[in-house]
Amino acid sequence: MDWRIVVVLLPLGIAAGWAVFNIGAVAISQLQNFLAKRNQQS
């Protein structure tokens, strides 16, 4: 494999992973809030 491909794709992979990590954390927090509010209503 050409090292230039790795040099280009590695930062893109890191950025994509960081975005998924941050979005996942917010999504889990919103889901927990939703479930907590739903449990309080019943």
C-alpha distance matrix in Angstrom:
0.0 3.8 6.3 8.7 7.6 8.2 11.2 12.6 12.2 13.4 16.8 17.2 16.7 19.1 21.6 21.6 22.1 24.9 26.5 26.6 28.0 30.7 31.6 31.8 34.1 36.4 36.5 37.5 40.1 41.6 41.6 43.5 46.0 46.5 47.2 49.5 51.5 51.8 53.1 55.7 57.1 58.0
3.8 0.0 3.8 5.4 5.7 7.1 9.2 10.6 11.3 12.7 15.7 16.4 16.6 18.8 21.0 21.5 22.4 24.8 26.4 27.0 28.4 30.8 31.9 32.5 34.7 36.7 37.1 38.3 40.7 42.1 42.5 44.4 46.7 47.3 48.3 50.5 52.3 52.8 54.3 56.7 58.1 59.2
6.3 3.8 0.0 3.8 5.4 5.1 6.3 8.8 9.9 10.4 13.2 14.7 15.0 16.6 18.9 19.9 20.7 22.6 24.6 25.5 26.6 28.8 30.2 30.9 32.8 34.9 35.6 36.8 39.0 40.5 41.2 42.9 45.0 46.0 47.0 48.9 50.8 51.6 52.9 55.2 56.8 58.0
8.7 5.4 3.8 0.0 3.8 5.4 4.9 6.3 8.6 9.9 11.9 13.1 14.3 16.0 17.6 18.8 20.2 22.0 23.5 24.8 26.2 28.0 29.3 30.4 32.3 34.1 34.9 36.4 38.5 39.8 40.6 42.5 44.4 45.3 46.6 48.5 50.2 51.0 52.7 54.7 56.2 57.6
7.6 5.7 5.4 3.8 0.0 3.8 5.5 5.2 6.0 8.3 10.8 11.0 11.8 14.2 15.8 16.4 17.9 20.0 21.3 22.2 23.9 25.9 26.9 27.8 30.1 31.8 32.3 33.8 36.1 37.3 37.9 40.0 42.0 42.6 43.9 46.0 47.6 48.2 49.9 52.1 53.4 54.7
8.2 7.1 5.1 5.4 3.8 0.0 3.8 5.4 5.1 5.6 8.8 9.8 9.9 11.7 14.0 14.8 15.6 17.8 19.6 20.4 21.6 23.8 25.2 25.9 27.8 29.9 30.5 31.8 34.0 35.5 36.1 37.9 40.0 40.9 42.0 43.9 45.8 46.5 47.9 50.2 51.7 52.9
11.2 9.2 6.3 4.9 5.5 3.8 0.0 3.8 5.8 5.7 7.3 9.3 10.5 11.5 13.3 15.0 16.1 17.4 19.3 20.8 21.8 23.6 25.2 26.3 27.9 29.8 30.9 32.3 34.1 35.6 36.7 38.4 40.2 41.3 42.6 44.3 46.1 47.1 48.6 50.6 52.2 53.7
12.6 10.6 8.8 6.3 5.2 5.4 3.8 0.0 3.8 5.8 6.5 7.1 9.2 10.9 11.7 13.1 15.0 16.4 17.6 19.2 20.8 22.3 23.4 24.9 26.8 28.3 29.2 31.0 32.8 34.0 35.1 37.1 38.7 39.6 41.1 43.0 44.5 45.4 47.2 49.2 50.5 52.1
12.2 11.3 9.9 8.6 6.0 5.1 5.8 3.8 0.0 3.8 5.7 5.1 6.0 8.6 9.9 10.4 12.1 14.1 15.3 16.3 18.1 20.0 20.9 22.0 24.2 25.9 26.4 28.1 30.2 31.4 32.2 34.2 36.1 36.8 38.2 40.2 41.8 42.5 44.2 46.3 47.7 49.1
13.4 12.7 10.4 9.9 8.3 5.6 5.7 5.8 3.8 0.0 3.8 5.4 5.1 6.2 8.6 9.9 10.5 12.2 14.2 15.3 16.3 18.4 19.9 20.8 22.5 24.6 25.4 26.7 28.7 30.3 31.1 32.8 34.8 35.9 37.1 38.8 40.7 41.6 43.0 45.1 46.7 48.1
16.8 15.7 13.2 11.9 10.8 8.8 7.3 6.5 5.7 3.8 0.0 3.8 5.4 5.0 6.1 8.5 9.8 10.4 12.2 14.2 15.1 16.4 18.2 19.6 21.1 22.7 24.0 25.6 27.1 28.6 29.9 31.6 33.2 34.4 35.9 37.5 39.2 40.3 41.9 43.7 45.3 47.0
17.2 16.4 14.7 13.1 11.0 9.8 9.3 7.1 5.1 5.4 3.8 0.0 3.8 5.5 5.1 6.1 8.5 9.9 10.6 12.3 14.1 15.4 16.4 18.0 20.0 21.3 22.2 24.1 25.9 27.0 28.1 30.1 31.7 32.6 34.2 36.1 37.5 38.4 40.3 42.1 43.5 45.1
16.7 16.6 15.0 14.3 11.8 9.9 10.5 9.2 6.0 5.1 5.4 3.8 0.0 3.8 5.4 5.1 6.0 8.5 9.9 10.5 12.1 14.2 15.3 16.1 18.2 20.1 20.7 22.1 24.3 25.6 26.4 28.3 30.2 31.1 32.3 34.3 36.0 36.8 38.4 40.5 41.9 43.3
19.1 18.8 16.6 16.0 14.2 11.7 11.5 10.9 8.6 6.2 5.0 5.5 3.8 0.0 3.8 5.5 5.1 6.1 8.6 9.9 10.4 12.3 14.2 15.1 16.5 18.6 19.8 21.0 22.7 24.4 25.5 27.0 28.8 30.1 31.4 33.0 34.8 35.9 37.3 39.2 40.9 42.5
21.6 21.0 18.9 17.6 15.8 14.0 13.3 11.7 9.9 8.6 6.1 5.1 5.4 3.8 0.0 3.8 5.4 5.1 6.2 8.6 9.8 10.6 12.2 14.0 15.4 16.8 18.1 19.9 21.4 22.7 24.1 25.9 27.3 28.5 30.2 31.7 33.2 34.5 36.2 37.9 39.4 41.2
21.6 21.5 19.9 18.8 16.4 14.8 15.0 13.1 10.4 9.9 8.5 6.1 5.1 5.5 3.8 0.0 3.8 5.5 5.1 6.2 8.5 10.0 10.5 12.0 14.2 15.5 16.1 18.0 20.0 21.0 22.0 24.1 25.8 26.5 28.1 30.0 31.5 32.4 34.2 36.1 37.4 39.0
22.1 22.4 20.7 20.2 17.9 15.6 16.1 15.0 12.1 10.5 9.8 8.5 6.0 5.1 5.4 3.8 0.0 3.8 5.4 5.1 6.1 8.7 9.9 10.3 12.2 14.4 15.1 16.2 18.3 19.9 20.7 22.3 24.4 25.4 26.6 28.4 30.2 31.1 32.6 34.6 36.2 37.6
24.9 24.8 22.6 22.0 20.0 17.8 17.4 16.4 14.1 12.2 10.4 9.9 8.5 6.1 5.1 5.5 3.8 0.0 3.8 5.5 5.0 6.2 8.6 9.7 10.7 12.6 14.1 15.4 16.8 18.5 19.9 21.3 22.9 24.4 25.8 27.2 28.9 30.3 31.7 33.4 35.2 36.9
26.5 26.4 24.6 23.5 21.3 19.6 19.3 17.6 15.3 14.2 12.2 10.6 9.9 8.6 6.2 5.1 5.4 3.8 0.0 3.8 5.4 5.2 6.0 8.3 9.9 10.8 12.0 14.1 15.5 16.5 18.1 20.0 21.3 22.4 24.2 25.8 27.1 28.4 30.2 31.8 33.2 35.1
26.6 27.0 25.5 24.8 22.2 20.4 20.8 19.2 16.3 15.3 14.2 12.3 10.5 9.9 8.6 6.2 5.1 5.5 3.8 0.0 3.8 5.5 5.2 5.8 8.5 10.0 10.2 11.9 14.1 15.1 15.9 18.0 19.8 20.6 22.0 23.9 25.5 26.3 28.0 30.0 31.4 33.0
28.0 28.4 26.6 26.2 23.9 21.6 21.8 20.8 18.1 16.3 15.1 14.1 12.1 10.4 9.8 8.5 6.1 5.0 5.4 3.8 0.0 3.8 5.6 5.1 6.2 8.8 9.9 10.6 12.4 14.4 15.3 16.6 18.6 20.0 21.1 22.6 24.5 25.7 27.0 28.8 30.7 32.2
30.7 30.8 28.8 28.0 25.9 23.8 23.6 22.3 20.0 18.4 16.4 15.4 14.2 12.3 10.6 10.0 8.7 6.2 5.2 5.5 3.8 0.0 3.8 5.4 5.2 6.4 8.6 10.1 10.8 12.5 14.3 15.6 16.9 18.5 20.2 21.3 22.9 24.5 26.0 27.5 29.2 31.1
31.6 31.9 30.2 29.3 26.9 25.2 25.2 23.4 20.9 19.9 18.2 16.4 15.3 14.2 12.2 10.5 9.9 8.6 6.0 5.2 5.6 3.8 0.0 3.8 5.5 5.2 6.1 8.6 9.9 10.6 12.2 14.3 15.4 16.3 18.3 19.9 21.1 22.3 24.3 25.9 27.2 29.1
31.8 32.5 30.9 30.4 27.8 25.9 26.3 24.9 22.0 20.8 19.6 18.0 16.1 15.1 14.0 12.0 10.3 9.7 8.3 5.8 5.1 5.4 3.8 0.0 3.8 5.5 5.0 6.1 8.5 9.8 10.4 12.2 14.2 15.1 16.3 18.2 19.9 20.8 22.3 24.3 25.9 27.4
34.1 34.7 32.8 32.3 30.1 27.8 27.9 26.8 24.2 22.5 21.1 20.0 18.2 16.5 15.4 14.2 12.2 10.7 9.9 8.5 6.2 5.2 5.5 3.8 0.0 3.8 5.5 5.3 6.2 8.7 9.9 10.7 12.5 14.3 15.5 16.6 18.5 20.0 21.2 22.8 24.8 26.5
36.4 36.7 34.9 34.1 31.8 29.9 29.8 28.3 25.9 24.6 22.7 21.3 20.1 18.6 16.8 15.5 14.4 12.6 10.8 10.0 8.8 6.4 5.2 5.5 3.8 0.0 3.8 5.5 5.1 6.2 8.6 9.9 10.6 12.2 14.3 15.3 16.6 18.3 20.0 21.2 22.9 25.0
36.5 37.1 35.6 34.9 32.3 30.5 30.9 29.2 26.4 25.4 24.0 22.2 20.7 19.8 18.1 16.1 15.1 14.1 12.0 10.2 9.9 8.6 6.1 5.0 5.5 3.8 0.0 3.8 5.4 5.1 6.1 8.6 9.9 10.4 12.2 14.1 15.4 16.3 18.3 20.1 21.3 23.1
37.5 38.3 36.8 36.4 33.8 31.8 32.3 31.0 28.1 26.7 25.6 24.1 22.1 21.0 19.9 18.0 16.2 15.4 14.1 11.9 10.6 10.1 8.6 6.1 5.3 5.5 3.8 0.0 3.8 5.5 5.0 6.2 8.6 9.8 10.5 12.2 14.3 15.2 16.4 18.4 20.2 21.6
40.1 40.7 39.0 38.5 36.1 34.0 34.1 32.8 30.2 28.7 27.1 25.9 24.3 22.7 21.4 20.0 18.3 16.8 15.5 14.1 12.4 10.8 9.9 8.5 6.2 5.1 5.4 3.8 0.0 3.8 5.4 5.1 6.3 8.6 10.0 10.5 12.4 14.2 15.4 16.7 18.7 20.6
41.6 42.1 40.5 39.8 37.3 35.5 35.6 34.0 31.4 30.3 28.6 27.0 25.6 24.4 22.7 21.0 19.9 18.5 16.5 15.1 14.4 12.5 10.6 9.8 8.7 6.2 5.1 5.5 3.8 0.0 3.8 5.4 5.1 6.1 8.6 9.8 10.6 12.2 14.2 15.4 16.8 18.9
41.6 42.5 41.2 40.6 37.9 36.1 36.7 35.1 32.2 31.1 29.9 28.1 26.4 25.5 24.1 22.0 20.7 19.9 18.1 15.9 15.3 14.3 12.2 10.4 9.9 8.6 6.1 5.0 5.4 3.8 0.0 3.8 5.4 5.0 6.1 8.5 9.9 10.5 12.2 14.3 15.6 17.1
43.5 44.4 42.9 42.5 40.0 37.9 38.4 37.1 34.2 32.8 31.6 30.1 28.3 27.0 25.9 24.1 22.3 21.3 20.0 18.0 16.6 15.6 14.3 12.2 10.7 9.9 8.6 6.2 5.1 5.4 3.8 0.0 3.8 5.4 5.2 6.0 8.6 9.8 10.5 12.3 14.5 15.9
46.0 46.7 45.0 44.4 42.0 40.0 40.2 38.7 36.1 34.8 33.2 31.7 30.2 28.8 27.3 25.8 24.4 22.9 21.3 19.8 18.6 16.9 15.4 14.2 12.5 10.6 9.9 8.6 6.3 5.1 5.4 3.8 0.0 3.8 5.5 5.1 6.2 8.5 9.9 10.7 12.5 14.8
46.5 47.3 46.0 45.3 42.6 40.9 41.3 39.6 36.8 35.9 34.4 32.6 31.1 30.1 28.5 26.5 25.4 24.4 22.4 20.6 20.0 18.5 16.3 15.1 14.3 12.2 10.4 9.8 8.6 6.1 5.0 5.4 3.8 0.0 3.8 5.5 5.3 6.1 8.6 10.1 10.9 12.9
47.2 48.3 47.0 46.6 43.9 42.0 42.6 41.1 38.2 37.1 35.9 34.2 32.3 31.4 30.2 28.1 26.6 25.8 24.2 22.0 21.1 20.2 18.3 16.3 15.5 14.3 12.2 10.5 10.0 8.6 6.1 5.2 5.5 3.8 0.0 3.8 5.5 5.0 6.1 8.7 10.1 11.1
49.5 50.5 48.9 48.5 46.0 43.9 44.3 43.0 40.2 38.8 37.5 36.1 34.3 33.0 31.7 30.0 28.4 27.2 25.8 23.9 22.6 21.3 19.9 18.2 16.6 15.3 14.1 12.2 10.5 9.8 8.5 6.0 5.1 5.5 3.8 0.0 3.8 5.4 5.2 6.3 8.9 10.5
51.5 52.3 50.8 50.2 47.6 45.8 46.1 44.5 41.8 40.7 39.2 37.5 36.0 34.8 33.2 31.5 30.2 28.9 27.1 25.5 24.5 22.9 21.1 19.9 18.5 16.6 15.4 14.3 12.4 10.6 9.9 8.6 6.2 5.3 5.5 3.8 0.0 3.8 5.4 5.1 6.4 9.1
51.8 52.8 51.6 51.0 48.2 46.5 47.1 45.4 42.5 41.6 40.3 38.4 36.8 35.9 34.5 32.4 31.1 30.3 28.4 26.3 25.7 24.5 22.3 20.8 20.0 18.3 16.3 15.2 14.2 12.2 10.5 9.8 8.5 6.1 5.0 5.4 3.8 0.0 3.8 5.5 5.4 6.8
53.1 54.3 52.9 52.7 49.9 47.9 48.6 47.2 44.2 43.0 41.9 40.3 38.4 37.3 36.2 34.2 32.6 31.7 30.2 28.0 27.0 26.0 24.3 22.3 21.2 20.0 18.3 16.4 15.4 14.2 12.2 10.5 9.9 8.6 6.1 5.2 5.4 3.8 0.0 3.8 5.5 5.6
55.7 56.7 55.2 54.7 52.1 50.2 50.6 49.2 46.3 45.1 43.7 42.1 40.5 39.2 37.9 36.1 34.6 33.4 31.8 30.0 28.8 27.5 25.9 24.3 22.8 21.2 20.1 18.4 16.7 15.4 14.3 12.3 10.7 10.1 8.7 6.3 5.1 5.5 3.8 0.0 3.8 5.6
57.1 58.1 56.8 56.2 53.4 51.7 52.2 50.5 47.7 46.7 45.3 43.5 41.9 40.9 39.4 37.4 36.2 35.2 33.2 31.4 30.7 29.2 27.2 25.9 24.8 22.9 21.3 20.2 18.7 16.8 15.6 14.5 12.5 10.9 10.1 8.9 6.4 5.4 5.5 3.8 0.0 3.8
58.0 59.2 58.0 57.6 54.7 52.9 53.7 52.1 49.1 48.1 47.0 45.1 43.3 42.5 41.2 39.0 37.6 36.9 35.1 33.0 32.2 31.1 29.1 27.4 26.5 25.0 23.1 21.6 20.6 18.9 17.1 15.9 14.8 12.9 11.1 10.5 9.1 6.8 5.6 5.6 3.8 0.0
